[in-house]
Amino acid sequence: MTNVLDQLRTMTTVVADTGDLAAVRTYEPIDCTTNPSLVLNALEHAASEDLIAREIEAGKTVGMTPEEVTEVLTVAMGAELAALVPGRVSTEVEACLSFDTERSVLRARAIINEYKKRGVDKSQILIKLAATWEGIRAAETLQAEGIDCNLTLLFSMAQAVACADAKSYLISPFVGRITDWYKKNEGRDHYAPTDDPGVKSVSAIYDYYKANKISTVVMGASFRNTDQIKALAGCDNLTIAPSLLDELSNDHSQLARVLAPDKKGEITEALMDGATFRWRMNKDAMATEKLAEGIRNFDMDHQKLVTLIAARMT
């Protein structure tokens, strides 16, 4: 029987949740998604060493700071990935800009311009922004300019509705991090796939989008096990870590489609203004805590990258 990964690819676009060039060559995903944590991991692999050394040397030659080299290195790695995948490469605006719409827009434009210098068209790139109110407003501006966005660190229907209103190209609801929060707060160590809070959250968002004919792509992310992935088979996109891709490729069980875009009728949600968004987020402890934690952790990993690059520059 065909393995589960190949079965999944017949109903879902599989995205590699890695910045490791070797892993992308091995698993041949349609798209790649990156964040500072994944870039840090990629820097530990030999396949990235020549790229790192080249970008550091080029930066030193023109007097760049470690921060500037880090920004360029992220795009350089994205350009390498863009040559390997037929679809999109997500590149993240720094987490420290998550509450600054204007600076997020300016940084996104700079990322697109840097890709252009490297021969990569904006049609191959998704700009990743944290799904704060300010990040969503930045995505709205960028989408109007023809720059497609991936709203990440998404944990709630309120965020999903606001992203749809902003006409974001894609959202990344985080399955595993939602489940982690509920496990801790409910004192549980396991959920059946159909009862998994992270799976249920993504399923509800998917159904809302399809019932209302919203074109924004739903990409489930942050998986803890293959059962969560199987329970979302049929979702538009799923971004999966190499270790789980490997498990799926070695699993020869039958995979049933769970999600399908044939939802009947409408699931009504009010248009999301700033006050409503903030109030609904405030009422949702899980979404509030995980969004804040995710932004902090992405920023810490960004600072680690800068420190690592500074050490190598000396």
VENKAVEN-V529041 format. One record per helix or strand of 2 or more residues. SS is the DSSP state (h for helix, s for strand). FROM is the first residue (numbers start at 0). TO is the last residue. If there is no record, write none. Layout:
# VENKAVEN-V529041
ss=SS from=FROM to=TO
ss=SS from=FROM to=TO
This chain:
# VENKAVEN-V529041
ss=h from=3 to=8
ss=s from=12 to=15
ss=h from=20 to=26
ss=s from=30 to=31
ss=h from=35 to=41
ss=h from=45 to=60
ss=h from=65 to=81
ss=s from=88 to=91
ss=h from=94 to=96
ss=h from=100 to=116
ss=h from=121 to=123
ss=s from=124 to=129
ss=h from=132 to=143
ss=s from=148 to=153
ss=h from=156 to=164
ss=s from=169 to=173
ss=h from=174 to=185
ss=h from=192 to=194
ss=h from=196 to=210
ss=s from=216 to=220
ss=h from=225 to=229
ss=s from=236 to=239
ss=h from=241 to=248
ss=h from=273 to=282
ss=h from=284 to=312
